[in-house]
Amino acid sequence: MDYLLTEEQQMIRDLCRQIAEEKIKPVAAEYDERGEFPWDIVKIFAEADICGVYIPEEYGGMGGGVLEMAIAAEELSWGCGGISLAFAATGLGTYPILLYGNDAQKSKYLPDIAAGKKLAAFAITEAEAGSDAGGIKTTAQKNGDHYILNGTKQWITNGGEAEIYTVIAMTDRSKGPRGASAFIVDKNTPGVSFGKKENKLGIRASATREVIFTDCKIPKENLLGREGLGFIVAMKTFDHSRPGVAAQALGIAQRALDEAVKYSHERRQFNSAISSFQGIQFMLADMAMQVEASRALIYSAARMIDSGAKNVAKVSAMCKTFASDAAMKVTTDAVQIFGGYVYMKEYPVEKLMRDAKITQIYEGTNQIQRGVIASALIKEGLAKK
Ligand SMILES: Cc1cc2nc3c(=O)[nH]c(=O)nc-3n(C[C@H](O)[C@H](O)[C@H](O)COP(=O)(O)OP(=O)(O)OC[C@H]3O[C@@H](n4cnc5c(N)ncnc54)[C@H](O)[C@@H]3O)c2cc1C
């Protein structure tokens, strides 16, 4: 399908596909096996100048938005869902600054992110507060010109590797969700430490760690927006970043489809290529429809968000949920088409299935997304009455 991309968007797509094909694909299995963070590939992202596709030009970026972020995430994830996450999770950590940072904060942090000199991360989840983010216990207590952060964030993507963390903490517990605030925390701030790197099912090249704050002194200039805005910062960030998760899922699904089509020509049984069997053809057709429908929904949602439309939580949740469910189905079907060979790790397809799973879980599970979609529908329905 023709998505009427601009020349610049096509350039981003082609460049990211080239990096995925030439630089990521050949090393993806090794990074996955070793569970190693892909610093060599991050350098390639920086040299290719793709780290700031969604950052305004005045801060050193390319001036794009959610669509450019999604196009890049899709293509890089085609190469490897784990490696591409160094880029995509930096987007998640950067959106709070883009959306709520003042000029001084943007000028201080965005140029290094855009140049690929620094990675970012976003930290809201805690051991007792996953889907129920309102249950976070990390506190930020005001003390003169500073806030003192205490608490532990769990499963933070890019944790320990990123230099810049956007963190949601409670400044006033008595106000419940209205008592949360968002902060920018530099990695080298005394009192910041990290847990061990998690050993994961998929996206194994990505680093996932606890981020621990122990009497960590944060200058008040690092507060994003104002006190009490923490959950709004988080929710608006997710509205902008979920199409990126959807695009990761899409890239993984597209790769699974490409591998399955290729293999179905090559593999012969009953004296024929398995692609001649209708049972296989129908699976491939269903996979292709899921992939294309995901892309159409993601690009439309991204365009709507970039246009400045107001109520985008529903479309953002829709594209994340649809594309990640599709990726899980498409990668599982690709495994089926490969038969027993894929069970042996020499083919990349089992990794695609492992990598796809996380897209149904992080940045809000798909159950939580369905809740977001349903409550928007109900609100819209009531408004029409
Ligand atoms: C690899 C990885 C990377 C991550 N990266 C980050 C990161 O960078 N930053 C960050 O802050 N967090 C991150 N997370 C955390 C992630 O966002 C959470 O895991 C996710 O929000 C779900 O929380 P939970 O795992 O505690 O599941 P739970 O909230 O305990 O949910 C368990 C199950 O119950 C379901 N459930 C819960 N509540 C409801 C409900 N109301 N209705 C219906 N079903 C419900 C869920 O859908 C799920 O199926 C990461 C997690 C992983 C695994």
The ligand as an SDF file (V2000), in Angstrom:
LIG
                    3D

 53 58  0  0  0  0  0  0  0  0999 V2000
   11.0780   -6.3090   29.4610 C   0  0  0  0  0  0  0  0  0  0  0  0
   10.3110   -5.2420   30.1430 C   0  0  0  0  0  0  0  0  0  0  0  0
   10.6490   -3.9170   29.9510 C   0  0  0  0  0  0  0  0  0  0  0  0
    9.9490   -2.9150   30.6270 C   0  0  0  0  0  0  0  0  0  0  0  0
   10.3440   -1.5930   30.4790 N   0  0  0  0  0  0  0  0  0  0  0  0
    9.7850   -0.6510   31.2790 C   0  0  0  0  0  0  0  0  0  0  0  0
   10.2900    0.6930   31.2760 C   0  0  0  0  0  0  0  0  0  0  0  0
   11.1850    1.0480   30.4990 O   0  0  0  0  0  0  0  0  0  0  0  0
    9.7530    1.5860   32.1440 N   0  0  0  0  0  0  0  0  0  0  0  0
    8.7490    1.2530   33.0110 C   0  0  0  0  0  0  0  0  0  0  0  0
    8.3340    2.0970   33.7930 O   0  0  0  0  0  0  0  0  0  0  0  0
    8.2290   -0.0110   33.0170 N   0  0  0  0  0  0  0  0  0  0  0  0
    8.7320   -0.9630   32.1810 C   0  0  0  0  0  0  0  0  0  0  0  0
    8.2440   -2.2510   32.1950 N   0  0  0  0  0  0  0  0  0  0  0  0
    7.0960   -2.5660   33.0360 C   0  0  0  0  0  0  0  0  0  0  0  0
    5.8210   -2.8580   32.2530 C   0  0  0  0  0  0  0  0  0  0  0  0
    5.2810   -1.6770   31.7350 O   0  0  0  0  0  0  0  0  0  0  0  0
    4.8640   -3.6340   33.1830 C   0  0  0  0  0  0  0  0  0  0  0  0
    5.3910   -4.9550   33.2790 O   0  0  0  0  0  0  0  0  0  0  0  0
    3.4500   -3.6470   32.6910 C   0  0  0  0  0  0  0  0  0  0  0  0
    2.8540   -2.3730   32.8080 O   0  0  0  0  0  0  0  0  0  0  0  0
    2.5690   -4.6520   33.4570 C   0  0  0  0  0  0  0  0  0  0  0  0
    2.7680   -4.5930   34.8270 O   0  0  0  0  0  0  0  0  0  0  0  0
    3.0540   -5.9410   35.6500 P   0  0  0  0  0  0  0  0  0  0  0  0
    4.1060   -6.6880   34.9000 O   0  0  0  0  0  0  0  0  0  0  0  0
    3.3200   -5.5880   37.0490 O   0  0  0  0  0  0  0  0  0  0  0  0
    1.7370   -6.7970   35.5080 O   0  0  0  0  0  0  0  0  0  0  0  0
    0.4520   -6.7160   36.4720 P   0  0  0  0  0  0  0  0  0  0  0  0
   -0.0300   -5.3220   36.5610 O   0  0  0  0  0  0  0  0  0  0  0  0
    0.7420   -7.4420   37.7290 O   0  0  0  0  0  0  0  0  0  0  0  0
   -0.5930   -7.5520   35.6180 O   0  0  0  0  0  0  0  0  0  0  0  0
   -0.6230   -8.9700   35.6040 C   0  0  0  0  0  0  0  0  0  0  0  0
   -1.7570   -9.4050   34.6970 C   0  0  0  0  0  0  0  0  0  0  0  0
   -3.0070   -8.8800   35.1810 O   0  0  0  0  0  0  0  0  0  0  0  0
   -3.6370   -8.0980   34.1890 C   0  0  0  0  0  0  0  0  0  0  0  0
   -4.3220   -6.9670   34.8080 N   0  0  0  0  0  0  0  0  0  0  0  0
   -3.8480   -6.0990   35.7360 C   0  0  0  0  0  0  0  0  0  0  0  0
   -4.7620   -5.1890   36.0310 N   0  0  0  0  0  0  0  0  0  0  0  0
   -5.8510   -5.4530   35.2700 C   0  0  0  0  0  0  0  0  0  0  0  0
   -7.1460   -4.8550   35.0900 C   0  0  0  0  0  0  0  0  0  0  0  0
   -7.5030   -3.7630   35.7570 N   0  0  0  0  0  0  0  0  0  0  0  0
   -7.9840   -5.4040   34.1920 N   0  0  0  0  0  0  0  0  0  0  0  0
   -7.6360   -6.5100   33.4830 C   0  0  0  0  0  0  0  0  0  0  0  0
   -6.4380   -7.1260   33.6060 N   0  0  0  0  0  0  0  0  0  0  0  0
   -5.5610   -6.5940   34.4770 C   0  0  0  0  0  0  0  0  0  0  0  0
   -2.5270   -7.6370   33.2650 C   0  0  0  0  0  0  0  0  0  0  0  0
   -2.9930   -7.3110   31.9640 O   0  0  0  0  0  0  0  0  0  0  0  0
   -1.6240   -8.8620   33.2640 C   0  0  0  0  0  0  0  0  0  0  0  0
   -2.1090   -9.7980   32.3390 O   0  0  0  0  0  0  0  0  0  0  0  0
    8.8820   -3.2670   31.4930 C   0  0  0  0  0  0  0  0  0  0  0  0
    8.5200   -4.6130   31.6530 C   0  0  0  0  0  0  0  0  0  0  0  0
    9.2160   -5.5930   31.0010 C   0  0  0  0  0  0  0  0  0  0  0  0
    8.8100   -7.0230   31.2150 C   0  0  0  0  0  0  0  0  0  0  0  0
  1  2  1  0
  2  3  1  0
  2 52  2  0
  3  4  2  0
  4  5  1  0
  4 50  1  0
  5  6  2  0
  6  7  1  0
  6 13  1  0
  7  8  2  0
  7  9  1  0
  9 10  1  0
 10 11  2  0
 10 12  1  0
 12 13  2  0
 13 14  1  0
 14 15  1  0
 14 50  1  0
 15 16  1  0
 16 17  1  0
 16 18  1  0
 18 19  1  0
 18 20  1  0
 20 21  1  0
 20 22  1  0
 22 23  1  0
 23 24  1  0
 24 25  2  0
 24 26  1  0
 24 27  1  0
 27 28  1  0
 28 29  2  0
 28 30  1  0
 28 31  1  0
 31 32  1  0
 32 33  1  0
 33 34  1  0
 33 48  1  0
 34 35  1  0
 35 36  1  0
 35 46  1  0
 36 37  1  0
 36 45  1  0
 37 38  2  0
 38 39  1  0
 39 40  1  0
 39 45  2  0
 40 41  1  0
 40 42  2  0
 42 43  1  0
 43 44  2  0
 44 45  1  0
 46 47  1  0
 46 48  1  0
 48 49  1  0
 50 51  2  0
 51 52  1  0
 52 53  1  0
M  END
$$$$
